[in-house]
Amino acid sequence: MRNREQHAPEKLVGLLHGVAAISNFSLLFVSMRPSRDNCVRTVHNQTMERIEEFLQATELCDFDRCAAIRNKASHLAQGCGDNQRKFQRVYEFVRELPYGLEDWDVKASETLAKGWGMCCGKTNLLVAMSRALSIPARYRVFKIKAERRLLKQVMEQNSSVAAQFGNLPPVQDHVQCEAYVGRWQVYDPSRDSAFENGLRKLAIPLERVPVADAQGAANYEILASIDDWARARQNSRKVRDDRELVFARVNVELDKVRRMGRRP
């Protein structure tokens, strides 16, 4: 199930009227306002006819076959009186797993077992844990302007990484989670707090800037399953030779940023 929505940054005030149909799943969107908050969009007139799509397990979102995911989610949700608090607990847990470069098509069970991940892997784990708690969740995929300052920092510290990456791309893919807790809300679990603190100390911008089209709108793809998209993205990965070694070298540099963020 796929749907494309648009966000016009320059139209920050007033309602953006229009109905987007996702199969039989109707959404009426209001304008999105850029924000540092987790929630950047609200949805009204929500029909729940196909909500089961956002509760199902898939090959990569494998909470049905992984007791560890279900048990961890249940443990984190203990004492929470509503879904908003349950999801917040799970979100904070996944967000604080260290950020690192890896493959795109990683199972949620693998991310939980190794305890770290990239935007796609950590979002997939968050979706899996949310669905394990019967909280509808889905994937939000879009293009952002390349995080060139961060990539430059890594490449300056490791010449072998620079040789593997070559010219820096102008754009890159990013994956976030949307959870239905009274309304659809957007959450980005990709960066842990220590890593973000390190970026601040290096004066590297934290904001991820969506790529806009000719009309100034950013396109977001909403997915019930990340499986097909992740496999296609993995097959188009630029770094293919010795990628595990490249990942390891990049992650050494990312961990230096993280350690800097932990220092007073």
C-alpha positions in Angstrom: 0.0 0.0 0.0 1.5 3.3 -1.1 0.4 6.9 -1.1 2.2 10.1 -1.9 1.5 13.3 0.0 3.0 16.8 -0.4 4.3 19.4 2.0 4.5 23.0 0.8 6.9 24.7 3.3 6.0 28.2 2.2 2.3 27.7 3.0 2.6 27.4 6.7 -0.6 29.0 7.7 -4.2 27.9 7.0 -5.6 24.5 6.1 -4.4 22.6 3.1 -7.6 21.2 1.8 -7.7 18.0 -0.1 -8.4 14.3 0.3 -5.7 11.7 -0.3 -7.0 8.2 -0.8 -4.9 5.2 0.3 -6.9 2.3 -1.2 -10.0 2.7 1.0 -8.1 4.5 3.6 -9.1 8.2 3.4 -7.1 11.0 4.9 -7.8 14.7 5.1 -4.5 16.6 5.7 -3.9 20.0 7.3 -0.9 22.1 6.6 2.5 20.9 8.0 4.6 23.3 10.0 8.4 22.6 10.2 9.1 21.8 13.9 11.7 20.3 16.2 8.9 18.4 17.8 8.3 14.8 17.0 4.8 15.6 15.7 4.8 17.7 12.6 1.4 16.8 11.0 -2.1 16.2 12.1 -4.8 14.2 10.3 -8.6 14.6 10.6 -11.6 12.7 9.2 -9.6 9.5 9.7 -11.5 6.4 8.5 -10.1 3.2 10.0 -11.3 0.7 7.3 -7.8 -0.5 6.4 -6.1 0.2 9.7 -5.2 -3.5 10.0 -2.5 -2.9 7.3 -0.6 -0.9 9.8 -0.7 -3.6 12.4 0.6 -6.6 10.3 4.0 -8.2 10.5 6.1 -8.6 7.4 9.4 -10.3 6.5 11.4 -7.3 7.8 8.9 -6.1 10.4 9.1 -9.6 12.0 7.6 -9.0 15.5 5.4 -12.0 15.0 8.4 -14.3 14.8 10.5 -12.6 17.4 9.5 -13.0 21.0 12.3 -10.5 22.1 10.5 -7.7 20.2 7.2 -8.5 21.8 8.6 -8.9 25.3 10.7 -5.7 25.1 7.7 -3.7 23.9 5.5 -5.2 26.6 8.1 -4.5 29.3 8.6 -0.8 28.2 4.8 -0.3 28.2 4.2 -1.5 31.7 2.5 1.1 33.9 1.5 3.2 30.9 -2.2 4.1 30.9 -2.7 4.9 27.2 -1.2 4.3 23.8 0.4 7.7 23.7 2.5 6.9 26.7 3.2 3.4 25.6 4.5 4.5 22.2 6.6 7.3 23.8 8.4 4.7 25.9 9.1 2.6 22.9 10.2 5.6 20.8 12.6 6.8 23.5 14.2 3.3 23.7 14.7 2.9 20.0 15.9 6.5 19.5 18.6 6.0 22.1 20.1 3.0 20.2 23.3 4.2 18.6 23.0 5.5 15.0 25.3 3.8 12.5 25.7 3.1 8.8 24.4 -0.3 7.6 22.3 -2.1 4.9 18.8 -0.9 4.2 17.0 -4.3 4.3 17.6 -5.2 8.0 15.0 -7.1 10.0 13.6 -5.5 13.1 14.8 -8.6 15.1 18.3 -8.0 13.9 18.3 -4.4 14.9 17.1 -5.2 18.4 19.7 -8.0 18.7 22.7 -5.9 17.7 21.4 -2.8 19.5 22.1 -0.1 16.8 21.0 0.9 13.4 20.5 3.4 10.6 17.3 5.4 10.0 15.6 2.6 8.1 16.5 -0.1 10.6 15.7 1.8 13.7 12.4 3.0 12.2 11.5 -0.5 11.2 12.2 -1.7 14.8 10.0 1.2 16.1 7.2 0.2 13.8 7.5 -3.5 14.8 7.4 -2.7 18.5 4.5 -0.4 18.1 2.5 -3.0 16.1 3.4 -5.6 18.8 1.5 -3.3 21.2 -1.4 -3.1 18.7 -0.6 0.6 18.0 -0.9 1.3 14.3 2.4 2.4 12.7 3.7 3.0 9.2 6.7 4.2 7.3 7.3 7.7 5.9 10.0 7.8 3.1 11.3 10.9 1.4 14.4 12.5 -0.1 16.5 15.0 1.9 19.4 17.2 1.0 22.6 15.3 1.6 24.1 15.7 5.1 27.3 17.0 3.5 28.8 18.5 6.6 28.5 15.1 8.4 29.8 13.2 5.4 32.7 15.6 5.0 33.6 15.2 8.7 33.7 11.4 8.2 35.7 11.6 5.0 38.2 14.0 6.4 39.0 11.6 9.2 39.3 8.5 7.1 40.8 8.8 3.6 39.9 5.2 2.7 36.2 6.1 3.3 36.6 9.1 1.0 38.0 6.9 -1.7 35.0 4.5 -1.4 32.4 7.2 -1.4 33.8 9.4 -4.2 31.8 12.5 -4.9 29.1 13.3 -2.3 25.5 12.8 -3.5 23.3 15.9 -3.6 20.4 14.0 -2.0 19.8 11.0 0.2 16.9 8.8 1.3 15.4 9.1 4.8 12.8 7.0 6.7 10.7 8.0 9.6 7.8 6.4 11.5 4.2 7.6 11.7 2.2 6.2 14.7 -1.5 6.5 15.2 -1.9 7.7 18.8 -5.2 9.5 18.7 -4.0 10.9 15.3 -1.2 10.2 13.0 2.1 11.7 14.4 5.6 11.7 12.9 8.5 10.3 14.9 12.2 10.2 13.8 14.2 7.7 15.9 17.3 7.6 13.8 19.8 9.7 15.9 20.6 9.0 19.5 21.0 11.9 21.9 24.8 11.5 22.4 25.3 11.6 18.6 23.2 14.7 18.2 25.1 16.4 21.0 28.3 15.6 19.2 27.0 17.1 16.0 26.1 20.3 17.9 29.6 20.5 19.3 31.0 20.2 15.8 28.5 22.9 14.6 27.0 20.3 12.2 23.3 21.2 11.4 20.8 18.8 12.9 17.9 19.7 10.6 17.2 17.3 7.8 15.9 19.4 4.8 13.4 17.7 2.5 14.0 18.0 -1.2 11.4 20.1 -2.8 10.0 19.8 -6.4 9.6 22.6 -8.9 6.5 23.7 -7.1 8.3 23.9 -3.8 6.6 20.8 -2.3 8.3 17.9 -0.7 7.0 14.4 -1.6 6.5 11.8 1.1 5.8 8.2 0.4 3.6 6.4 3.1 4.1 2.7 3.3 2.4 -0.1 5.3 5.4 -2.3 4.5 9.1 -1.3 4.1 10.1 -4.6 2.6 10.0 -3.9 -1.2 11.3 -0.4 -0.9 14.2 -1.4 1.4 15.2 -4.3 -1.0 15.1 -2.0 -4.0 17.1 0.7 -2.2 19.6 -1.9 -1.1 20.1 -3.1 -4.7 20.8 0.5 -5.7 23.3 1.2 -3.0 26.4 3.0 -4.3 28.9 1.3 -2.0 28.8 -2.4 -2.9 32.3 -3.7 -2.7 33.6 -4.4 0.8 30.6 -2.6 2.2 30.8 -4.2 5.6 34.4 -2.9 5.9 33.2 0.6 4.7 30.4 0.5 7.2 32.8 -0.3 10.0 35.2 2.5 9.1 32.3 5.0 8.9 30.9 3.9 12.2 34.2 4.3 13.9 34.1 8.0 12.9 30.4 8.3 13.9 31.2 6.8 17.3 33.9 9.5 17.8 31.2 12.1 17.3 29.0 10.2 19.8 31.8 10.1 22.4 32.3 13.8 22.0 28.6 14.3 22.7 28.9 12.4 25.9 31.7 14.6 27.3 30.6 17.5 29.5 
